[in-house]
Amino acid sequence: MKRSSERMLTTHVGSLPRPQAFLDVTPRPGEPAVVDDATWQAALRAAITEAVQQQAEIGVDVISDGEFGKSNWQAYIMERVSGFEGRPVQPHKWSYIGRDLETFADFYKETRPELFRLRTRWVCTAPIEYDDAQIRRDIGNFKAALDGVHIEEAFMPVIAPGSVALEDENLYYANDAAYVQAVADALKHEYHAIIDAGFLLQVDDAILANVHDLLSVDGEANYLRWAESRIEALNYALEGIPPEKVRYHLCWGSWHGPHTSDVPLRTIVNIILKARAQALSFEAANPRHEHEFAVWEDVKLPDDKLLLPGVITHRTPVVEHPDVVKMRILRYATIVGRENVIASSDCGFAQGTRTLRVHPSIVWAKLESLVEGARRATRELWS
């Protein structure tokens, strides 16, 4: 993985808004196909090519395929593995939102009424097996889109074991450890396929932070044990992959809400640093977590690690001024060293095909500000 050795490099977390032409031929879940498969596949390839070219033209250094081949950052894996089935379940009083769902019930009932209704949950009812057809398609499309495009590096995001193997979803394996290992074994195929194709691997682990409220009811130690076990599963799935090829992304959930019960970074930082990943990607522009740059004043960043702090955010449609981006970059560069920072985004901008946190035109404007802010930081840090 390249470092910011001569200038401040830029990247983002991965998911990007799908072009309208692609949305027009993509059915919603449960709906019949809009066009034949060949037409849809061609639209997918064209969308990825367009996204790659846009990222390169803006000047982003380390880019993704936009995750266009996935229906959702997390649920997509259920289209690539067998052994799970959807079952209706009553919503937990907090769901993945945490205590916020209780504290701000009036807000969530108005904006997210589905959280209070019967929902479908994936549960494991049979042996977990992985089908590599879709990852082979995604790799092929990304390679084709990158042909002739000048960038520094390319990465592909994949879900982490901890964001698949949740609590109380195993109805087949003898115990939680066996279940988590089966999930990790399945994900190994996707991890290695991306590395073998020559890309960087990003493992997305939003759930690790989000389940804090649910699991800490019986004590903080219960949650910390759970988090440790999921990082151990990730490391097991990453066996044989050089850490310098891996980015680990942690966030506090991309939904718009108060987030007053988010677990502090300080609580989990020593756990996530155990991941066999050179780079740690996390939210740093989010107003609930922006102050946590101070964590790195007390926690020493290991010599073999990099930070990918978010310096632009999906939390607001406001386009960050390049000087704000520069300021955020300088905070981290001052603490851990300029060569140990790559400027990034807080989280993805489109967690699913039709899940959009900010308007597409604003996403691209934010990325332009990211690149310009990094240029300004470069002038100050390498002057």
C-alpha positions as CSV (number, residue, x, y, z in Angstrom):
1,M,0.0,0.0,0.0
2,K,1.4,3.4,-1.0
3,R,2.0,6.0,1.7
4,S,1.8,9.7,1.5
5,S,5.6,9.9,1.1
6,E,5.8,12.8,-1.3
7,R,2.3,14.4,-1.1
8,M,-1.0,13.8,0.7
9,L,-2.8,10.9,-1.0
10,T,-6.6,10.7,-1.2
11,T,-9.2,7.9,-1.3
12,H,-12.7,7.2,-0.1
13,V,-14.6,4.3,1.5
14,G,-15.9,2.7,-1.6
15,S,-19.6,3.0,-2.4
16,L,-20.7,5.7,-4.8
17,P,-24.1,6.8,-6.3
18,R,-25.2,4.6,-9.2
19,P,-25.8,6.5,-12.5
20,Q,-29.4,7.0,-13.4
21,A,-29.0,4.9,-16.6
22,F,-28.0,2.0,-14.4
23,L,-30.9,2.5,-12.0
24,D,-33.4,2.6,-14.9
25,V,-32.6,-1.0,-15.8
26,T,-32.1,-2.3,-12.2
27,P,-35.2,-3.8,-10.6
28,R,-36.0,-3.1,-7.0
29,P,-35.9,-6.1,-4.6
30,G,-38.7,-8.5,-5.2
31,E,-39.6,-6.9,-8.6
32,P,-39.3,-8.6,-12.0
33,A,-36.3,-7.9,-14.3
34,V,-36.6,-4.6,-16.3
35,V,-34.4,-5.8,-19.1
36,D,-32.7,-9.0,-20.2
37,D,-29.6,-10.1,-18.4
38,A,-27.2,-9.2,-21.2
39,T,-28.5,-5.6,-21.3
40,W,-28.3,-5.3,-17.5
41,Q,-24.7,-6.6,-17.5
42,A,-23.7,-4.1,-20.1
43,A,-25.3,-1.3,-18.1
44,L,-23.3,-2.4,-15.0
45,R,-20.1,-2.4,-17.0
46,A,-20.8,1.1,-18.4
47,A,-21.7,2.5,-14.9
48,I,-18.4,1.2,-13.4
49,T,-16.4,2.6,-16.3
50,E,-18.1,6.0,-15.8
51,A,-17.4,6.0,-12.1
52,V,-13.8,5.0,-12.5
53,Q,-13.2,7.8,-15.0
54,Q,-14.9,10.4,-12.8
55,Q,-12.8,9.5,-9.8
56,A,-9.6,9.6,-11.9
57,E,-10.6,13.0,-13.5
58,I,-11.2,14.5,-10.1
59,G,-7.8,13.3,-9.0
60,V,-8.7,10.7,-6.3
61,D,-5.6,8.6,-5.9
62,V,-6.9,5.3,-4.6
63,I,-10.2,4.4,-6.1
64,S,-13.0,1.7,-6.1
65,D,-15.5,0.3,-8.5
66,G,-18.2,2.1,-6.6
67,E,-19.6,-1.2,-5.4
68,F,-22.1,-1.1,-8.2
69,G,-22.2,-4.9,-8.5
70,K,-23.7,-5.1,-5.0
71,S,-27.2,-4.6,-4.0
72,N,-26.2,-3.4,-0.5
73,W,-22.9,-3.1,1.4
74,Q,-23.9,-5.9,3.8
75,A,-26.9,-7.9,2.4
76,Y,-25.1,-8.5,-0.9
77,I,-23.2,-11.4,0.7
78,M,-26.5,-13.3,1.0
79,E,-26.6,-13.4,-2.8
80,R,-23.2,-15.1,-2.8
81,V,-23.5,-17.6,0.0
82,S,-25.9,-20.4,0.8
83,G,-27.0,-21.7,4.2
84,F,-29.2,-18.7,5.2
85,E,-32.8,-18.0,5.0
86,G,-35.0,-15.0,5.8
87,R,-37.3,-15.2,8.7
88,P,-39.7,-12.6,10.2
89,V,-38.6,-11.4,13.6
90,Q,-40.0,-8.8,16.0
91,P,-37.8,-5.7,16.1
92,H,-35.5,-5.3,19.2
93,K,-36.3,-2.2,21.2
94,W,-33.1,-0.7,20.0
95,S,-32.4,-2.6,16.7
96,Y,-28.9,-1.7,15.3
97,I,-29.7,2.0,16.0
98,G,-28.9,1.4,19.7
99,R,-30.3,3.4,22.6
100,D,-30.9,6.3,20.3
101,L,-34.0,4.4,19.1
102,E,-35.5,4.7,22.5
103,T,-34.2,8.2,23.4
104,F,-35.4,9.7,20.1
105,A,-38.3,7.4,19.4
106,D,-40.4,10.3,18.0
107,F,-37.7,11.2,15.5
108,Y,-37.3,7.6,14.3
109,K,-41.0,6.8,14.2
110,E,-41.4,9.8,11.8
111,T,-38.3,9.1,9.7
112,R,-37.8,5.3,10.0
113,P,-41.1,3.7,10.8
114,E,-40.0,0.4,9.5
115,L,-37.7,0.0,12.5
116,F,-40.8,-0.5,14.7
117,R,-42.4,-3.2,12.5
118,L,-42.0,-6.9,11.9
119,R,-38.9,-7.4,9.7
120,T,-37.0,-10.1,8.0
121,R,-33.7,-11.3,9.4
122,W,-31.2,-13.7,7.8
123,V,-30.6,-16.8,9.9
124,C,-28.2,-19.6,9.3
125,T,-30.1,-22.9,8.9
126,A,-27.6,-25.0,6.8
127,P,-23.9,-25.3,5.9
128,I,-22.5,-22.0,4.6
129,E,-21.0,-22.3,1.1
130,Y,-19.7,-19.5,-1.2
131,D,-20.3,-19.0,-4.9
132,D,-17.6,-16.9,-6.6
133,A,-19.5,-16.0,-9.8
134,Q,-20.4,-12.4,-8.7
135,I,-16.9,-11.5,-7.4
136,R,-15.4,-12.8,-10.6
137,R,-17.8,-10.6,-12.6
138,D,-17.0,-7.6,-10.4
139,I,-13.2,-8.1,-10.7
140,G,-13.5,-8.4,-14.5
141,N,-15.6,-5.3,-14.8
142,F,-13.2,-3.3,-12.6
143,K,-10.1,-4.4,-14.4
144,A,-11.7,-3.4,-17.8
145,A,-12.8,0.0,-16.4
146,L,-9.2,0.7,-15.2
147,D,-7.6,0.0,-18.5
148,G,-5.7,3.2,-19.6
149,V,-6.8,5.1,-16.4
150,H,-4.0,6.7,-14.3
151,I,-4.4,6.3,-10.6
152,E,-2.1,5.3,-7.7
153,E,-4.0,2.2,-6.5
154,A,-7.4,0.5,-6.7
155,F,-9.3,-1.3,-3.9
156,M,-12.5,-3.4,-3.6
157,P,-14.6,-3.5,-0.4
158,V,-15.9,-6.7,1.1
159,I,-17.9,-7.3,4.3
160,A,-16.0,-8.4,7.5
161,P,-17.0,-11.5,9.4
162,G,-18.2,-9.4,12.3
163,S,-20.8,-7.7,10.1
164,V,-22.2,-11.0,8.9
165,A,-22.0,-13.3,12.0
166,L,-24.3,-11.4,14.3
167,E,-25.8,-12.6,17.6
168,D,-28.6,-15.1,17.8
169,E,-28.6,-15.9,14.0
170,N,-27.0,-19.3,14.1
171,L,-29.5,-22.2,14.0
172,Y,-27.2,-24.8,12.4
173,Y,-23.6,-24.8,13.8
174,A,-22.9,-26.3,17.2
175,N,-21.7,-23.1,18.8
176,D,-20.9,-19.4,18.0
177,A,-17.2,-20.2,17.4
178,A,-18.0,-22.8,14.7
179,Y,-20.5,-20.4,13.1
180,V,-18.1,-17.5,13.0
181,Q,-15.4,-19.7,11.5
182,A,-17.8,-20.9,8.8
183,V,-18.6,-17.3,7.9
184,A,-14.9,-16.5,7.8
185,D,-14.2,-19.5,5.6
186,A,-16.7,-18.3,3.1
187,L,-15.4,-14.8,3.0
188,K,-11.8,-16.1,2.5
189,H,-12.8,-16.8,-1.1
190,E,-13.8,-13.3,-1.8
191,Y,-10.8,-11.8,0.0
192,H,-8.2,-13.9,-1.8
193,A,-9.9,-13.3,-5.2
194,I,-9.5,-9.6,-4.8
195,I,-5.9,-9.9,-3.7
196,D,-5.1,-12.3,-6.5
197,A,-6.5,-9.9,-9.0
198,G,-4.0,-7.3,-7.9
199,F,-6.3,-5.0,-5.9
200,L,-6.2,-3.7,-2.4
201,L,-8.8,-5.3,-0.1
202,Q,-11.0,-3.3,2.2
203,V,-13.0,-5.1,4.9
204,D,-16.1,-3.2,6.0
205,D,-17.1,-3.7,9.6
206,A,-19.8,-1.2,10.5
207,I,-21.7,-3.7,12.7
208,L,-18.8,-4.1,15.1
209,A,-19.4,-0.6,16.6
210,N,-23.2,-0.6,16.1
211,V,-24.0,-3.6,18.3
212,H,-22.4,-2.1,21.4
213,D,-25.7,-1.1,23.0
214,L,-27.2,-4.5,22.4
215,L,-24.3,-6.5,23.7
216,S,-23.2,-4.3,26.6
217,V,-26.6,-4.6,28.4
218,D,-25.0,-7.5,30.3
219,G,-21.8,-5.5,30.8
220,E,-19.1,-3.8,28.7
221,A,-16.9,-6.9,29.0
222,N,-19.5,-9.0,27.1
223,Y,-19.4,-6.6,24.1
224,L,-15.6,-6.4,24.2
225,R,-15.3,-10.2,24.1
226,W,-17.6,-10.3,21.2
227,A,-15.6,-7.6,19.3
228,E,-12.4,-9.5,20.0
229,S,-13.8,-12.7,18.7
230,R,-14.9,-11.0,15.4
231,I,-11.4,-9.5,14.9
232,E,-9.9,-12.9,15.5
233,A,-12.3,-14.3,12.8
234,L,-11.2,-11.5,10.5
235,N,-7.6,-12.3,11.0
236,Y,-8.3,-16.0,10.4
237,A,-10.0,-15.1,7.1
238,L,-7.0,-12.9,6.1
239,E,-4.4,-15.7,6.6
240,G,-2.0,-15.7,3.8
241,I,-2.8,-12.1,2.7
242,P,-0.1,-9.5,3.4
243,P,-1.4,-6.8,5.9
244,E,0.0,-4.1,3.6
245,K,-2.7,-5.1,1.1
246,V,-5.6,-4.6,3.5
247,R,-7.7,-1.7,4.7
248,Y,-10.0,-2.1,7.7
249,H,-13.1,0.2,7.7
250,L,-15.0,0.9,10.9
251,C,-17.9,3.3,11.1
252,W,-20.9,4.0,13.4
253,G,-23.5,3.4,10.8
254,S,-24.3,5.6,7.9
255,W,-27.9,6.5,8.7
256,H,-28.8,10.1,9.5
257,G,-29.7,10.4,13.2
258,P,-28.5,11.7,16.6
259,H,-25.9,8.9,17.3
260,T,-25.7,10.0,20.9
261,S,-25.1,6.4,22.1
262,D,-22.2,5.5,19.7
263,V,-19.4,3.6,21.4
264,P,-16.4,5.9,21.8
265,L,-13.4,5.1,19.5
266,R,-11.2,5.0,22.6
267,T,-13.2,2.0,23.9
268,I,-12.5,-0.2,20.8
269,V,-9.3,1.3,19.4
270,N,-7.0,-1.3,20.9
271,I,-9.2,-4.1,19.6
272,I,-9.4,-2.9,16.0
273,L,-5.7,-2.2,15.9
274,K,-5.3,-6.0,16.2
275,A,-6.8,-6.5,12.7
276,R,-4.2,-7.8,10.2
277,A,-4.7,-4.7,8.1
278,Q,-2.1,-2.0,7.5
279,A,-4.7,0.8,7.1
280,L,-7.5,1.8,9.5
281,S,-10.4,3.8,7.9
282,F,-12.8,5.5,10.2
283,E,-15.1,8.5,10.6
284,A,-13.3,11.7,11.6
285,A,-15.5,14.5,10.0
286,N,-18.7,13.2,11.5
287,P,-19.6,15.9,14.2
288,R,-20.2,13.1,16.8
289,H,-16.7,11.7,16.4
290,E,-14.5,14.6,14.9
291,H,-13.0,15.3,18.3
292,E,-11.6,11.7,18.5
293,F,-8.5,12.7,16.7
294,A,-7.2,13.3,20.2
295,V,-7.3,9.5,20.8
296,W,-4.1,9.2,18.7
297,E,-2.3,11.6,21.0
298,D,-2.5,8.8,23.7
299,V,-2.7,5.7,21.6
300,K,0.6,5.1,19.7
301,L,0.0,4.2,16.1
302,P,2.1,1.1,15.4
303,D,4.9,1.7,12.9
304,D,3.4,-0.7,10.3
305,K,-0.1,1.0,10.4
306,L,-1.7,3.9,8.4
307,L,-4.7,6.0,9.2
308,L,-7.4,6.8,6.6
309,P,-9.5,9.4,8.5
310,G,-12.6,10.8,7.0
311,V,-12.1,14.4,6.2
312,I,-15.4,14.7,4.2
313,T,-18.6,13.2,5.4
314,H,-21.9,11.7,4.1
315,R,-23.6,13.1,7.2
316,T,-24.5,16.4,5.6
317,P,-25.1,17.8,2.1
318,V,-22.8,20.7,2.9
319,V,-19.7,20.5,0.7
320,E,-16.7,20.9,3.0
321,H,-14.5,23.9,2.2
322,P,-11.0,22.7,1.0
323,D,-9.5,24.6,4.0
324,V,-11.6,22.6,6.4
325,V,-10.4,19.4,4.7
326,K,-6.8,20.7,5.0
327,M,-7.3,21.5,8.7
328,R,-8.6,18.0,9.4
329,I,-5.7,16.4,7.5
330,L,-3.2,18.5,9.4
331,R,-4.6,17.4,12.7
332,Y,-3.8,13.8,12.0
333,A,-0.5,14.4,10.1
334,T,0.7,16.5,13.1
335,I,0.0,13.6,15.5
336,V,1.0,10.5,13.6
337,G,3.2,11.9,10.8
338,R,2.2,12.9,7.3
339,E,3.4,9.7,5.7
340,N,1.0,7.7,7.9
341,V,-2.1,9.5,6.7
342,I,-4.3,9.1,3.6
343,A,-7.2,11.5,3.4
344,S,-10.5,9.7,3.0
345,S,-14.3,10.0,3.5
346,D,-16.2,9.0,6.7
347,C,-18.2,6.3,5.0
348,G,-19.7,5.3,1.7
349,F,-22.1,7.6,0.0
350,A,-24.5,5.0,-1.3
351,Q,-24.8,1.9,1.0
352,G,-27.1,0.2,-1.5
353,T,-28.3,0.5,-5.1
354,R,-30.9,3.0,-4.1
355,T,-29.6,4.1,-0.7
356,L,-28.2,7.5,-1.2
357,R,-26.9,9.7,1.7
358,V,-26.4,12.8,-0.4
359,H,-27.3,13.8,-3.9
360,P,-24.9,12.5,-6.6
361,S,-23.8,15.9,-7.7
362,I,-22.9,16.8,-4.1
363,V,-20.9,13.5,-3.7
364,W,-18.7,14.5,-6.6
365,A,-18.3,18.0,-5.3
366,K,-17.2,16.6,-1.9
367,L,-14.6,14.5,-3.6
368,E,-13.3,17.5,-5.5
369,S,-13.0,19.3,-2.2
370,L,-11.2,16.3,-0.7
371,V,-8.6,16.4,-3.5
372,E,-8.2,20.2,-3.3
373,G,-7.9,20.1,0.5
374,A,-5.2,17.4,0.2
375,R,-3.3,19.7,-2.3
376,R,-3.4,22.5,0.2
377,A,-2.3,20.2,3.0
378,T,0.6,19.1,0.8
379,R,1.8,22.6,0.3
380,E,1.9,23.1,4.0
381,L,3.3,19.7,5.0
382,W,5.9,19.5,2.3
383,S,6.8,23.2,2.0
